[in-house]
Amino acid sequence: MNVKQLIEKLQGYDPELMVIVSGYEGGVNEAEHAGQVKIKLNTFTEWYYGKHDVAYSHTDPFDCEAIYIH
């Protein structure tokens, strides 16, 4: 999903609704931050990791940029 697709999906909802993200081992948390990050695509194959990883250092190689909501 890209930003345009996310905006289109969100336009039909009450703008005062809370945005949530999955908790570490269960439950949910309110999203507190959103910002642009550089990511490395298809980094992990283990089921318990997300597929991609954030390039945390400005010198780390990366494949693209994304909006990270957390």
N, CA, C and O atoms as a MOPAC input file, in Angstrom:
PM7 MOZYME 1SCF
protein

 N      0.85100 1    -1.17500 1     0.00000 1
 C      0.00000 1     0.00000 1     0.00000 1
 C      0.89400 1     1.23400 1     0.00000 1
 O      1.91000 1     1.28000 1     0.69400 1
 N      0.50800 1     2.21900 1    -0.77700 1
 C      1.24900 1     3.46900 1    -0.77800 1
 C      0.41500 1     4.56700 1    -0.10700 1
 O     -0.72800 1     4.32100 1     0.27900 1
 N      0.97100 1     5.76500 1     0.03300 1
 C      0.29800 1     6.84800 1     0.73700 1
 C     -1.03100 1     7.20300 1     0.06900 1
 O     -2.02600 1     7.42400 1     0.75900 1
 N     -1.05900 1     7.26100 1    -1.26000 1
 C     -2.28400 1     7.58800 1    -1.97300 1
 C     -3.39300 1     6.58400 1    -1.64500 1
 O     -4.53100 1     6.97400 1    -1.38200 1
 N     -3.05400 1     5.29000 1    -1.66200 1
 C     -4.04400 1     4.25700 1    -1.35400 1
 C     -4.51600 1     4.36200 1     0.09900 1
 O     -5.69900 1     4.17000 1     0.37900 1
 N     -3.61100 1     4.66200 1     1.01200 1
 C     -3.98400 1     4.81900 1     2.41500 1
 C     -4.92000 1     6.00900 1     2.60600 1
 O     -5.91200 1     5.90900 1     3.32700 1
 N     -4.61400 1     7.11800 1     1.97200 1
 C     -5.47000 1     8.30300 1     2.05800 1
 C     -6.86300 1     7.98600 1     1.52400 1
 O     -7.86200 1     8.36200 1     2.13900 1
 N     -6.93800 1     7.30500 1     0.39700 1
 C     -8.23700 1     6.94900 1    -0.17700 1
 C     -9.03400 1     6.08000 1     0.79100 1
 O    -10.23900 1     6.28000 1     0.94900 1
 N     -8.38600 1     5.12700 1     1.43500 1
 C     -9.07300 1     4.25500 1     2.39100 1
 C     -9.55200 1     5.03600 1     3.60700 1
 O    -10.65200 1     4.80100 1     4.10700 1
 N     -8.72800 1     5.96500 1     4.08400 1
 C     -9.04900 1     6.68200 1     5.31200 1
 C    -10.08000 1     7.79300 1     5.13300 1
 O    -10.69600 1     8.21700 1     6.11100 1
 N    -10.28000 1     8.27100 1     3.91500 1
 C    -11.19600 1     9.38900 1     3.68300 1
 C    -12.63000 1     9.09400 1     4.10100 1
 O    -13.38000 1    10.02000 1     4.40900 1
 N    -13.02400 1     7.84100 1     4.11900 1
 C    -14.39600 1     7.49200 1     4.47800 1
 C    -14.63500 1     7.34700 1     5.97100 1
 O    -15.75700 1     7.05400 1     6.38600 1
 N    -13.60500 1     7.54600 1     6.78900 1
 C    -13.72900 1     7.35100 1     8.23000 1
 C    -13.75200 1     8.67700 1     8.98100 1
 O    -13.27900 1     9.70200 1     8.49000 1
 N    -14.31000 1     8.62800 1    10.17300 1
 C    -14.31700 1     9.77900 1    11.07500 1
 C    -12.86300 1    10.16300 1    11.36400 1
 O    -12.09500 1     9.30900 1    11.80600 1
 N    -12.45900 1    11.41500 1    11.13000 1
 C    -11.07100 1    11.80200 1    11.33500 1
 C    -10.64900 1    11.79100 1    12.80300 1
 O     -9.46300 1    11.92800 1    13.10400 1
 N    -11.59400 1    11.63000 1    13.70900 1
 C    -11.26400 1    11.57700 1    15.13700 1
 C    -11.02900 1    10.15800 1    15.63700 1
 O    -10.70700 1     9.97500 1    16.81100 1
 N    -11.18100 1     9.14200 1    14.77800 1
 C    -10.94300 1     7.76200 1    15.20100 1
 C     -9.48400 1     7.55300 1    15.57700 1
 O     -8.58800 1     8.14300 1    14.97400 1
 N     -9.25200 1     6.70500 1    16.58000 1
 C     -7.90000 1     6.34700 1    17.00000 1
 C     -7.26600 1     5.42600 1    15.95900 1
 O     -7.95200 1     4.60300 1    15.35200 1
 N     -5.95800 1     5.56700 1    15.75600 1
 C     -5.18800 1     4.67000 1    14.89600 1
 C     -4.42800 1     3.73100 1    15.82500 1
 O     -3.74400 1     4.18000 1    16.74400 1
 N     -4.54700 1     2.42300 1    15.58300 1
 C     -3.88900 1     1.44600 1    16.44100 1
 C     -2.94300 1     0.57000 1    15.64400 1
 O     -3.06500 1     0.44600 1    14.42600 1
 N     -2.00100 1    -0.03300 1    16.34700 1
 C     -1.06100 1    -0.99100 1    15.76500 1
 C     -1.01900 1    -2.21400 1    16.66700 1
 O     -1.37100 1    -2.12800 1    17.84400 1
 N     -0.59900 1    -3.33300 1    16.13600 1
 C     -0.51700 1    -4.56000 1    16.92300 1
 C      0.47800 1    -4.40700 1    18.05400 1
 O      1.52100 1    -3.77100 1    17.90200 1
 N      0.14200 1    -5.00200 1    19.19800 1
 C      1.07200 1    -5.05400 1    20.31900 1
 C      2.12900 1    -6.11100 1    20.07400 1
 O      2.03600 1    -6.87000 1    19.11000 1
 N      3.12700 1    -6.16900 1    20.92800 1
 C      4.25200 1    -7.08100 1    20.74400 1
 C      3.82400 1    -8.54300 1    20.74800 1
 O      4.17200 1    -9.28900 1    19.83300 1
 N      3.07900 1    -8.95800 1    21.75900 1
 C      2.66100 1   -10.35800 1    21.83800 1
 C      1.15800 1   -10.51600 1    21.81800 1
 O      0.65800 1   -11.62900 1    21.98200 1
 N      0.43900 1    -9.45700 1    21.62600 1
 C     -1.01600 1    -9.48800 1    21.61000 1
 C     -1.54400 1    -8.12000 1    21.96700 1
 O     -0.78500 1    -7.21400 1    22.31100 1
 N     -2.84400 1    -7.97900 1    21.88200 1
 C     -3.44400 1    -6.67800 1    22.16400 1
 C     -3.06700 1    -5.65900 1    21.10800 1
 O     -2.46300 1    -5.98700 1    20.08800 1
 N     -3.43500 1    -4.42000 1    21.37200 1
 C     -3.13600 1    -3.33700 1    20.43600 1
 C     -2.67800 1    -2.10800 1    21.21100 1
 O     -2.97600 1    -1.96800 1    22.39700 1
 N     -1.96200 1    -1.22900 1    20.54400 1
 C     -1.51200 1     0.04400 1    21.10100 1
 C     -1.93700 1     1.15900 1    20.16700 1
 O     -2.09800 1     0.95500 1    18.96400 1
 N     -2.11700 1     2.34700 1    20.74100 1
 C     -2.40200 1     3.51200 1    19.92200 1
 C     -1.12300 1     3.91500 1    19.18500 1
 O     -0.04900 1     3.97700 1    19.78400 1
 N     -1.24200 1     4.18900 1    17.88600 1
 C     -0.09000 1     4.66400 1    17.11700 1
 C      0.30400 1     6.03500 1    17.65800 1
 O     -0.55200 1     6.89500 1    17.86300 1
 N      1.58100 1     6.23500 1    17.88400 1
 C      2.05400 1     7.48800 1    18.45900 1
 C      2.91000 1     8.30600 1    17.50200 1
 O      3.02400 1     9.52200 1    17.65900 1
 N      3.50600 1     7.65800 1    16.52000 1
 C      4.42100 1     8.34500 1    15.61400 1
 C      4.18300 1     7.88400 1    14.17400 1
 O      3.75500 1     6.75500 1    13.93300 1
 N      4.46100 1     8.76000 1    13.24400 1
 C      4.46000 1     8.41400 1    11.82900 1
 C      5.54600 1     9.26000 1    11.17500 1
 O      5.61100 1    10.47200 1    11.38400 1
 N      6.37900 1     8.62900 1    10.40100 1
 C      7.43600 1     9.37800 1     9.74200 1
 C      8.05700 1     8.57600 1     8.61500 1
 O      7.83200 1     7.37300 1     8.48700 1
 N      8.82600 1     9.25200 1     7.81900 1
 C      9.47000 1     8.63000 1     6.66400 1
 C     10.75500 1     7.94900 1     7.09700 1
 O     11.55300 1     8.51800 1     7.84200 1
 N     10.95000 1     6.72300 1     6.62100 1
 C     12.16200 1     5.95200 1     6.92100 1
 C     12.67100 1     5.29400 1     5.64400 1
 O     11.93900 1     5.15900 1     4.66300 1
 N     13.91600 1     4.89500 1     5.67300 1
 C     14.50900 1     4.11800 1     4.59300 1
 C     14.42500 1     2.65700 1     5.00600 1
 O     14.70400 1     2.31800 1     6.15600 1
 N     14.03700 1     1.78300 1     4.06500 1
 C     13.89500 1     0.36900 1     4.41000 1
 C     14.65100 1    -0.53000 1     3.44300 1
 O     14.89200 1    -0.19300 1     2.28400 1
 N     15.01400 1    -1.69300 1     3.97900 1
 C     15.63500 1    -2.75800 1     3.18900 1
 C     14.53700 1    -3.79700 1     2.94400 1
 O     13.96700 1    -4.33600 1     3.89200 1
 N     14.24700 1    -4.07100 1     1.68600 1
 C     13.15100 1    -4.96900 1     1.33700 1
 C     13.54200 1    -6.43700 1     1.48200 1
 O     14.70000 1    -6.81400 1     1.29800 1
 N     12.54800 1    -7.24700 1     1.81600 1
 C     12.68100 1    -8.71100 1     1.86900 1
 C     13.90900 1    -9.17200 1     2.64600 1
 O     14.68500 1    -9.99900 1     2.16900 1
 N     14.07300 1    -8.63000 1     3.83900 1
 C     15.21700 1    -8.93200 1     4.68400 1
 C     15.04500 1   -10.23900 1     5.44900 1
 O     16.00300 1   -10.99500 1     5.61200 1
 N     13.83100 1   -10.50700 1     5.91600 1
 C     13.58100 1   -11.66000 1     6.77700 1
 C     12.63300 1   -12.65800 1     6.11600 1
 O     11.75300 1   -12.27400 1     5.34600 1
 N     12.82100 1   -13.93800 1     6.42300 1
 C     11.91100 1   -14.97500 1     5.94200 1
 C     11.20900 1   -15.70000 1     7.08800 1
 O     10.24300 1   -16.42700 1     6.85800 1
 N     11.68400 1   -15.50900 1     8.31900 1
 C     11.06400 1   -16.16000 1     9.46400 1
 C      9.65200 1   -15.62400 1     9.65900 1
 O      9.43200 1   -14.42300 1     9.50200 1
 N      8.69400 1   -16.47500 1     9.99600 1
 C      7.29600 1   -16.08300 1    10.11600 1
 C      7.07200 1   -15.05500 1    11.21600 1
 O      6.11000 1   -14.28900 1    11.16100 1
 N      7.94200 1   -15.03000 1    12.20600 1
 C      7.72600 1   -14.15800 1    13.36600 1
 C      8.32300 1   -12.76800 1    13.18400 1
 O      8.19600 1   -11.92700 1    14.07400 1
 N      8.96100 1   -12.51200 1    12.06700 1
 C      9.45800 1   -11.17900 1    11.72500 1
 C      8.60500 1   -10.58900 1    10.60800 1
 O      7.97400 1   -11.32100 1     9.84600 1
 N      8.59100 1    -9.27500 1    10.51700 1
 C      8.04800 1    -8.64200 1     9.32600 1
 C      8.99900 1    -8.90100 1     8.16600 1
 O     10.16300 1    -9.23100 1     8.39200 1
 N      8.53400 1    -8.75900 1     6.94000 1
 C      9.37100 1    -9.07000 1     5.77600 1
 C     10.52700 1    -8.09300 1     5.59400 1
 O     11.58800 1    -8.47700 1     5.10100 1
 N     10.33700 1    -6.85000 1     5.98300 1
 C     11.30900 1    -5.80200 1     5.68300 1
 C     11.95300 1    -5.29000 1     6.96800 1
 O     11.49100 1    -5.59300 1     8.06800 1
 N     13.03800 1    -4.50000 1     6.81600 1
 C     13.71900 1    -3.94100 1     7.97600 1
 C     14.04800 1    -2.47400 1     7.71100 1
 O     14.24300 1    -2.06100 1     6.56800 1
 N     14.10200 1    -1.71000 1     8.77800 1
 C     14.45100 1    -0.29300 1     8.68700 1
 C     15.96600 1    -0.15900 1     8.60600 1
 O     16.69200 1    -0.85400 1     9.31800 1
 N     16.44100 1     0.72300 1     7.74900 1
 C     17.86900 1     1.06100 1     7.68600 1
 C     18.09900 1     2.13900 1     8.74400 1
 O     17.84600 1     3.31800 1     8.49500 1
 N     18.57000 1     1.74300 1     9.90800 1
 C     18.65100 1     2.64600 1    11.05300 1
 C     19.77500 1     3.66600 1    10.95400 1
 O     19.63900 1     4.77500 1    11.47100 1
 N     20.86100 1     3.32600 1    10.31600 1
 C     21.98300 1     4.25300 1    10.17400 1
 C     21.89000 1     4.95000 1     8.82000 1
 O     21.44900 1     4.35800 1     7.83500 1
 N     22.30200 1     6.18800 1     8.78300 1
 C     22.27200 1     6.91700 1     7.50400 1
 C     23.24400 1     6.33000 1     6.48700 1
 O     23.17800 1     6.66900 1     5.30600 1
 N     24.14900 1     5.45000 1     6.93200 1
 C     25.08900 1     4.82000 1     6.00500 1
 C     24.64400 1     3.42400 1     5.57800 1
 O     25.25500 1     2.82900 1     4.69000 1
 N     23.57500 1     2.88900 1     6.20600 1
 C     23.06900 1     1.56800 1     5.82200 1
 C     22.49600 1     1.60200 1     4.41000 1
 O     21.84300 1     2.57600 1     4.03300 1
 N     22.72900 1     0.55200 1     3.62400 1
 C     22.08600 1     0.48700 1     2.30500 1
 C     20.57900 1     0.32400 1     2.48200 1
 O     20.12300 1    -0.23800 1     3.47700 1
 N     19.80900 1     0.81800 1     1.51200 1
 C     18.35400 1     0.69400 1     1.57100 1
 C     17.80100 1     0.56000 1     0.16700 1
 O     18.44800 1     0.92500 1    -0.81500 1
 N     16.57700 1     0.02200 1     0.09300 1
 C     15.93600 1    -0.19100 1    -1.20200 1
 C     14.92300 1     0.88700 1    -1.56000 1
 O     14.75900 1     1.22900 1    -2.73100 1
 N     14.24100 1     1.42300 1    -0.54600 1
 C     13.23600 1     2.44100 1    -0.81600 1
 C     12.89700 1     3.17100 1     0.47100 1
 O     13.42300 1     2.84800 1     1.53500 1
 N     12.02700 1     4.14400 1     0.37000 1
 C     11.56800 1     4.87800 1     1.52900 1
 C     10.09800 1     4.57300 1     1.74100 1
 O      9.38000 1     4.25000 1     0.79400 1
 N      9.64700 1     4.67800 1     2.99700 1
 C      8.27100 1     4.35800 1     3.34500 1
 C      7.84600 1     5.20800 1     4.53500 1
 O      8.68200 1     5.80200 1     5.21700 1
 N      6.55300 1     5.26000 1     4.77400 1
 C      6.02100 1     5.89700 1     5.97200 1
 C      5.85400 1     4.80600 1     7.02300 1
 O      5.20800 1     3.78700 1     6.78200 1
 N      6.44400 1     5.03400 1     8.18700 1
 C      6.41400 1     4.05800 1     9.28700 1
 C      5.48900 1     4.59400 1    10.36900 1
 O      5.75900 1     5.62800 1    10.98000 1
 N      4.40300 1     3.88200 1    10.59500 1
 C      3.44700 1     4.23800 1    11.64000 1
 C      3.68600 1     3.28800 1    12.80100 1
 O      3.59700 1     2.06800 1    12.65900 1
 N      3.99200 1     3.87100 1    13.95200 1
 C      4.24900 1     3.03800 1    15.13200 1
 C      3.86500 1     3.76500 1    16.38400 1
 O      4.00900 1     3.22400 1    17.48000 1

